[in-house]
Amino acid sequence: MTDKLRLGILASGGGTNLQSIIDHCAANSLDAEIVTVISNNPDAGALARASNAGIPAQIINHRDFSTRDEFDRTVVSALQSAQVELVVLAGFMRIITDTFVTAFPNRIINIHPALLPAFPGLNVQRKAIEYGVRFSGCTVHLVDGGVDTGPIIMQAVVPVLTDDNEDTLAARILVQEHKIYPRVIQLFAENRVKVTGRHVYIDPAPQAASGVLVNPALDD
Ligand code: GAR
């Protein structure tokens, strides 16, 4: 049996993405183990989820640091002490510095609740509704020095419905987040993620998406 990929998960909020990764690990559908959960928010629901699953968790509160860099250096050293191989940002609401990015080159991934490069940043489900797009979704990408700008690994698309509000759209997107994030982690576990500049290749390549989506649906 091969060694499991050692994951360090960073979360600031409720932690449903963390939970989905915990559940996939428990079901043995991921060749990975979560070796540490780190939160910058002492009240994060993610901490309780880690504790319920018996996963070591730590709070590193950004408010205890005077600079982003100092905070990031502390997080990096916690991840290194846990011998983390892949850093997974799961609702981690802090911008990370070059110090962090260079410590884990092409080994930090993030999930974002929009189809990047549309709607980077915060409150993106609301922005998608306000803009009037017919589709939104989620994006798993490598983290580089920018805000939600790194090379894209996988995306899932959902329709935006006329009576959606930000909560209903967020919930529809979350269902897909919980599917694609574990899938991408498994690709890392299988060492199938290759990066050339802005392009990410999966080797060997899985089947490409087929079909075209139109919303509102054509009635023929
Ligand atoms: C998820 O929708 C995730 O995509 C988003 O925060 C939510 C966290 O939910 N992340 C970002 O907006 C990152 N900028 P969770 O705590 O239930 O996993």
Residues whose N, C-alpha, C, O or C-beta is under 5 A from the ligand:
A	BS01	GAR	G13 G14 G15 T16 N17 L18 A90 G91 F92 I111 H112 P113 G121
